[in-house]
Amino acid sequence: MHKIDIDLVEMTMDVMKYTIDRISHTKQKIGKPKREEELKALVGETVTSEGIGGEYAFKLWRKHLAKANVQVDHPRNLAFVPASPTRAAIMFDLVTSVSSIHGAYWMEGAGGIFCENEAMRWIVSLTGLPEGAFGVFTSGGTAANLSAIVAGREYWRSLDEQNKVEKGLIITSIGAHSSIKAMAKVVDVDVLLVDTEDVLEGNALKSTIAKLTQHQRQRLFAVVATGGTTNAGIIDDLSGIAEVCKKEQLWFHVDAAYGGGALAADSVRHLFNGIEHADSITIDPHKWMFSPYDCGAVIYKNPELAKRAHSQQGSYLDIFKDEGAHGFNPTDYQIQLTRRVRGLPLWFSLATNGTDRYKAAVERGLELAQIAGRMIENSEHLELVRAPSLSCVLFRRKGWLPVNYTNWTYENHKKGFALVTPTKWKQGEHFETVSRFCFINPDTTESDIQLILDSMV
Ligand SMILES: Cc1ncc(COP(=O)(O)O)c(C=O)c1O
């Protein structure tokens, strides 16, 4: 038993060394997927009645399987929303695992939840929400958006008996993340999309509401604004939308899953003005707050309303709510019961590095987007689709068709050189295929950007 333990510890050290050594090294290739049958042919049967042994399984992992994953933190991975967890956060993710903490109730996970709450206090302070606002860590932005929509819908239902038999309706824009529409399906509410991929303005919201039928208006309970659209980094008119929501008595949710990290950056903080009026906010620490997967967060102006929506009841759970077990129970504020204390790596990283280094790292992502924008403007064969917004840059290669963007993406990925993917940008009725950078990793260099742009010639 002892022998095995030591082997496992050595193996874990090996994984850590392997992981830590490759962080932000561009000499390391970006991994690429293989077909399932190819992987099977390489590794054979791995789950057998006898077991294949940890050492051999680990060998297979290193030799074949690890390379079939894309490292989201590679400095030339600028696709989707990449990530860049700090070393401190990665190390503490291991500590979180070995600590086996049940993070649902204070009675079981007080130490871990205490640390999560310390980190959460910093995040809440960035939003400017009033005293009493607080949040919890979720598995990601999707779960945070779902938790917020449920809280808003349950509040609306509590206001009027008639609302209990109506199907709710929310308004957002076509720039909102796919998870808003997906989660509305889960909650069974309708979504009305304002047809703009650009800033959703308060006035556009006002006129959309004015055009609703009486029944639609009765069903309308929330508006979802985006604090950094995934496609283009656009921040909606949060002040204008907040004003309309206040007047119309609607739940105001801000999805800042991607952009929320930029609340820490002084240079762009003013773009988020109005977020302090939100009823709920989604922010993903596993995006621009340098946490490992998976770590999202949902914050409420009035956590009591979320508790009414989410607190689970059961005789076996009563003890957790007893005075003797008194404390903050994260399960009460989102959809999950048993949960990992997934805010713990963020806490350790914040404690280790200090919040100023977080500010600086986010500012570097913003700066990289501006640098990339200038490089694109100075290039003969490239063009900006729009000015960089937050850390997103949309640009076109003059003369390219959609197939050229796809082939270019595959070529760079196959070489293990870079992952930059195409997207579409809507102008009027027309969708144009373009390329897109999203910067998160502060270790991405100007030379990385130049190399990628040069590969488009
Ligand atoms: C604005 C926005 N909202 C929600 C999500 C979903 O977050 P997750 O993938 O963590 O569930 C994303 C993911 O990119 C996002 O950018």
The ligand as an ORCA input file, in Angstrom:
! r2SCAN-3c Opt
* xyz 0 1
  C     -20.597     35.929    -22.211
  C     -20.568     34.465    -21.873
  N     -21.572     33.955    -21.139
  C     -21.612     32.650    -20.789
  C     -20.621     31.785    -21.191
  C     -20.699     30.341    -20.798
  O     -19.744     30.083    -19.827
  P     -19.270     28.576    -19.481
  O     -18.660     28.057    -20.735
  O     -18.302     28.791    -18.373
  O     -20.468     27.806    -19.069
  C     -19.553     32.272    -21.971
  C     -18.499     31.362    -22.449
  O     -17.686     31.702    -23.276
  C     -19.519     33.650    -22.308
  O     -18.526     34.172    -23.032
*
